[in-house]
Amino acid sequence: FIQMLRSAKKRDVLQLLRRAPKEMLPFVVEAAVAAQSVASLAALSDFLDFDKEPKSLLEKFLYAAAFSPQPSGELLHLLLDKLDGKQLAPEVQETGIVAMGSLVGKLCQQKLCGLQQVVKRGVETILRGLQDAEEESEVVIYLLALGNTALPETIPTLLDHAEEGPAAVTTAAISALQRFPTRHISSKVKRVMRRIFHEKRKSYEKTCRLTAAEILLDNEPSPMDVINILLATTEMETEVATFLLLKVQNSLH
């Protein structure tokens, strides 16, 4: 079916979307996203009205886009246009933002970051949204999207939110940092993770401290980091201390 859509003209895909039975429509939308031909994406652009379509169908489109293994710049362009400046249901808006981050990250993995203007637009949209976000829940969503991009230039922003933000924000930012490969876990990142784990500036939730310790132990830990983490386990709950001891043993192996 996807192969058929890839060779179909825009008017044919659009007609198929408009005539599909209600119960089949989500499947056709998913297939049109998977086809990723110019015609299928143009048809989706004409068909999907984010102001009118049911939330379930819009979320189906967004999930299909987010999980697309090798997305095109055209798919990101379509997503950005559909989200830009619209007042959408919160669930749709949040899913769209996270999907945007996923598409940017995958396009950059394909070495298309510097080649497509739409990728730059996607990153700028996420960073602007993060800067303008007022509610804690909004900040968390934009941090999740930023984590999905996995772009090294976003690390300073993630570090600021990891160290200074409230609990949910700190958790989201540290989780995003945990996804970066070792080559991007710099001495600055490690310094911030030490301050969080050892609570040098303020108290942090247990999960935040554990994730900070994991980042230190999983990325070429220094002997002093290992020693200090082991010493800290003597003042922790048994389950937490056991978890960290197992992490150290795994690192040694």
Contacts in CASP RR format, 6 or more apart in sequence:
PFRMAT RR
TARGET T0000
AUTHOR 0000-0000-0000
METHOD contacts of the structure
MODEL  1
FIQMLRSAKKRDVLQLLRRAPKEMLPFVVEAAVAAQSVASLAALSDFLDF
DKEPKSLLEKFLYAAAFSPQPSGELLHLLLDKLDGKQLAPEVQETGIVAM
GSLVGKLCQQKLCGLQQVVKRGVETILRGLQDAEEESEVVIYLLALGNTA
LPETIPTLLDHAEEGPAAVTTAAISALQRFPTRHISSKVKRVMRRIFHEK
RKSYEKTCRLTAAEILLDNEPSPMDVINILLATTEMETEVATFLLLKVQN
SLH
1 31 0 8 1.000
2 31 0 8 1.000
2 34 0 8 1.000
2 35 0 8 1.000
5 13 0 8 1.000
5 31 0 8 1.000
5 32 0 8 1.000
5 35 0 8 1.000
5 37 0 8 1.000
5 40 0 8 1.000
6 35 0 8 1.000
6 36 0 8 1.000
6 37 0 8 1.000
6 40 0 8 1.000
7 37 0 8 1.000
8 16 0 8 1.000
8 37 0 8 1.000
8 39 0 8 1.000
8 40 0 8 1.000
9 39 0 8 1.000
10 38 0 8 1.000
10 39 0 8 1.000
10 40 0 8 1.000
10 42 0 8 1.000
10 43 0 8 1.000
10 46 0 8 1.000
11 43 0 8 1.000
12 39 0 8 1.000
13 32 0 8 1.000
13 39 0 8 1.000
13 40 0 8 1.000
13 43 0 8 1.000
13 44 0 8 1.000
14 43 0 8 1.000
14 46 0 8 1.000
14 47 0 8 1.000
16 28 0 8 1.000
17 25 0 8 1.000
17 28 0 8 1.000
17 29 0 8 1.000
17 32 0 8 1.000
17 43 0 8 1.000
17 44 0 8 1.000
17 47 0 8 1.000
18 47 0 8 1.000
20 28 0 8 1.000
25 57 0 8 1.000
26 56 0 8 1.000
26 57 0 8 1.000
26 60 0 8 1.000
29 44 0 8 1.000
29 48 0 8 1.000
29 57 0 8 1.000
29 60 0 8 1.000
29 61 0 8 1.000
29 64 0 8 1.000
30 60 0 8 1.000
30 61 0 8 1.000
30 64 0 8 1.000
32 40 0 8 1.000
32 41 0 8 1.000
32 43 0 8 1.000
32 44 0 8 1.000
33 40 0 8 1.000
33 41 0 8 1.000
33 44 0 8 1.000
33 61 0 8 1.000
33 64 0 8 1.000
33 65 0 8 1.000
33 68 0 8 1.000
33 75 0 8 1.000
34 64 0 8 1.000
34 68 0 8 1.000
36 68 0 8 1.000
36 71 0 8 1.000
36 72 0 8 1.000
36 74 0 8 1.000
36 75 0 8 1.000
38 74 0 8 1.000
41 72 0 8 1.000
41 74 0 8 1.000
41 75 0 8 1.000
41 78 0 8 1.000
44 61 0 8 1.000
44 78 0 8 1.000
45 78 0 8 1.000
45 81 0 8 1.000
45 82 0 8 1.000
48 57 0 8 1.000
48 58 0 8 1.000
48 61 0 8 1.000
48 82 0 8 1.000
50 58 0 8 1.000
50 82 0 8 1.000
50 83 0 8 1.000
50 86 0 8 1.000
50 88 0 8 1.000
50 92 0 8 1.000
51 86 0 8 1.000
55 89 0 8 1.000
55 91 0 8 1.000
55 92 0 8 1.000
58 88 0 8 1.000
58 92 0 8 1.000
59 91 0 8 1.000
59 92 0 8 1.000
59 95 0 8 1.000
62 79 0 8 1.000
62 92 0 8 1.000
62 95 0 8 1.000
62 96 0 8 1.000
62 99 0 8 1.000
63 95 0 8 1.000
63 99 0 8 1.000
65 71 0 8 1.000
65 75 0 8 1.000
65 79 0 8 1.000
65 99 0 8 1.000
65 102 0 8 1.000
65 103 0 8 1.000
66 95 0 8 1.000
66 96 0 8 1.000
66 98 0 8 1.000
66 99 0 8 1.000
66 102 0 8 1.000
66 103 0 8 1.000
67 102 0 8 1.000
68 75 0 8 1.000
68 103 0 8 1.000
68 106 0 8 1.000
69 106 0 8 1.000
70 106 0 8 1.000
70 110 0 8 1.000
71 103 0 8 1.000
71 106 0 8 1.000
71 107 0 8 1.000
73 103 0 8 1.000
73 107 0 8 1.000
73 112 0 8 1.000
73 116 0 8 1.000
73 118 0 8 1.000
73 119 0 8 1.000
75 103 0 8 1.000
76 100 0 8 1.000
76 103 0 8 1.000
76 104 0 8 1.000
76 107 0 8 1.000
76 118 0 8 1.000
76 119 0 8 1.000
76 122 0 8 1.000
77 118 0 8 1.000
79 96 0 8 1.000
79 99 0 8 1.000
79 100 0 8 1.000
79 103 0 8 1.000
80 100 0 8 1.000
80 118 0 8 1.000
80 121 0 8 1.000
80 122 0 8 1.000
80 125 0 8 1.000
83 93 0 8 1.000
83 96 0 8 1.000
83 97 0 8 1.000
83 100 0 8 1.000
83 125 0 8 1.000
84 125 0 8 1.000
94 141 0 8 1.000
97 126 0 8 1.000
97 141 0 8 1.000
97 142 0 8 1.000
97 144 0 8 1.000
97 145 0 8 1.000
98 141 0 8 1.000
98 144 0 8 1.000
98 145 0 8 1.000
98 148 0 8 1.000
100 122 0 8 1.000
100 125 0 8 1.000
100 126 0 8 1.000
100 145 0 8 1.000
101 122 0 8 1.000
101 126 0 8 1.000
101 145 0 8 1.000
101 146 0 8 1.000
101 147 0 8 1.000
101 148 0 8 1.000
101 149 0 8 1.000
102 145 0 8 1.000
102 148 0 8 1.000
104 119 0 8 1.000
104 122 0 8 1.000
104 123 0 8 1.000
104 126 0 8 1.000
104 148 0 8 1.000
104 149 0 8 1.000
104 151 0 8 1.000
105 148 0 8 1.000
105 149 0 8 1.000
105 150 0 8 1.000
105 151 0 8 1.000
107 113 0 8 1.000
107 116 0 8 1.000
107 119 0 8 1.000
108 119 0 8 1.000
108 149 0 8 1.000
108 150 0 8 1.000
108 151 0 8 1.000
109 150 0 8 1.000
112 119 0 8 1.000
113 119 0 8 1.000
113 120 0 8 1.000
113 151 0 8 1.000
114 120 0 8 1.000
123 149 0 8 1.000
123 151 0 8 1.000
123 154 0 8 1.000
126 142 0 8 1.000
126 145 0 8 1.000
126 146 0 8 1.000
126 149 0 8 1.000
127 146 0 8 1.000
127 154 0 8 1.000
127 157 0 8 1.000
129 138 0 8 1.000
129 142 0 8 1.000
130 139 0 8 1.000
130 142 0 8 1.000
130 143 0 8 1.000
130 146 0 8 1.000
130 157 0 8 1.000
133 139 0 8 1.000
133 141 0 8 1.000
133 142 0 8 1.000
136 166 0 8 1.000
136 168 0 8 1.000
136 169 0 8 1.000
137 168 0 8 1.000
139 161 0 8 1.000
139 169 0 8 1.000
139 172 0 8 1.000
140 168 0 8 1.000
140 169 0 8 1.000
140 172 0 8 1.000
143 158 0 8 1.000
143 161 0 8 1.000
143 169 0 8 1.000
143 172 0 8 1.000
143 173 0 8 1.000
143 176 0 8 1.000
144 172 0 8 1.000
144 176 0 8 1.000
146 154 0 8 1.000
146 157 0 8 1.000
146 158 0 8 1.000
146 176 0 8 1.000
147 154 0 8 1.000
147 158 0 8 1.000
147 176 0 8 1.000
147 179 0 8 1.000
150 179 0 8 1.000
150 180 0 8 1.000
152 180 0 8 1.000
152 184 0 8 1.000
155 177 0 8 1.000
155 180 0 8 1.000
155 184 0 8 1.000
155 186 0 8 1.000
155 189 0 8 1.000
158 173 0 8 1.000
158 176 0 8 1.000
158 177 0 8 1.000
159 173 0 8 1.000
159 177 0 8 1.000
159 188 0 8 1.000
159 189 0 8 1.000
159 192 0 8 1.000
161 169 0 8 1.000
161 170 0 8 1.000
161 172 0 8 1.000
161 173 0 8 1.000
162 170 0 8 1.000
162 173 0 8 1.000
162 174 0 8 1.000
162 177 0 8 1.000
162 192 0 8 1.000
162 196 0 8 1.000
162 208 0 8 1.000
163 170 0 8 1.000
163 192 0 8 1.000
163 195 0 8 1.000
163 196 0 8 1.000
163 201 0 8 1.000
165 173 0 8 1.000
167 204 0 8 1.000
167 205 0 8 1.000
167 208 0 8 1.000
170 196 0 8 1.000
170 204 0 8 1.000
170 205 0 8 1.000
170 208 0 8 1.000
171 205 0 8 1.000
171 207 0 8 1.000
171 208 0 8 1.000
171 211 0 8 1.000
174 193 0 8 1.000
174 196 0 8 1.000
174 208 0 8 1.000
174 211 0 8 1.000
174 212 0 8 1.000
174 215 0 8 1.000
175 211 0 8 1.000
177 185 0 8 1.000
177 189 0 8 1.000
177 193 0 8 1.000
177 215 0 8 1.000
178 211 0 8 1.000
178 214 0 8 1.000
178 215 0 8 1.000
178 218 0 8 1.000
182 218 0 8 1.000
182 219 0 8 1.000
182 220 0 8 1.000
185 215 0 8 1.000
185 219 0 8 1.000
185 220 0 8 1.000
189 215 0 8 1.000
190 215 0 8 1.000
190 216 0 8 1.000
190 219 0 8 1.000
190 225 0 8 1.000
193 212 0 8 1.000
193 213 0 8 1.000
193 215 0 8 1.000
193 216 0 8 1.000
194 200 0 8 1.000
194 212 0 8 1.000
194 216 0 8 1.000
194 225 0 8 1.000
194 228 0 8 1.000
195 201 0 8 1.000
196 204 0 8 1.000
196 208 0 8 1.000
196 209 0 8 1.000
196 212 0 8 1.000
197 209 0 8 1.000
197 212 0 8 1.000
197 213 0 8 1.000
197 216 0 8 1.000
197 229 0 8 1.000
197 232 0 8 1.000
198 228 0 8 1.000
198 232 0 8 1.000
199 209 0 8 1.000
204 212 0 8 1.000
206 237 0 8 1.000
206 240 0 8 1.000
210 240 0 8 1.000
210 243 0 8 1.000
210 244 0 8 1.000
213 229 0 8 1.000
213 244 0 8 1.000
213 247 0 8 1.000
214 247 0 8 1.000
216 225 0 8 1.000
216 229 0 8 1.000
217 225 0 8 1.000
217 226 0 8 1.000
217 229 0 8 1.000
217 244 0 8 1.000
217 247 0 8 1.000
217 248 0 8 1.000
217 251 0 8 1.000
218 247 0 8 1.000
218 251 0 8 1.000
221 251 0 8 1.000
226 248 0 8 1.000
226 251 0 8 1.000
229 244 0 8 1.000
229 248 0 8 1.000
230 244 0 8 1.000
230 245 0 8 1.000
230 248 0 8 1.000
232 244 0 8 1.000
233 240 0 8 1.000
233 241 0 8 1.000
233 244 0 8 1.000
233 245 0 8 1.000
234 241 0 8 1.000
236 244 0 8 1.000
END
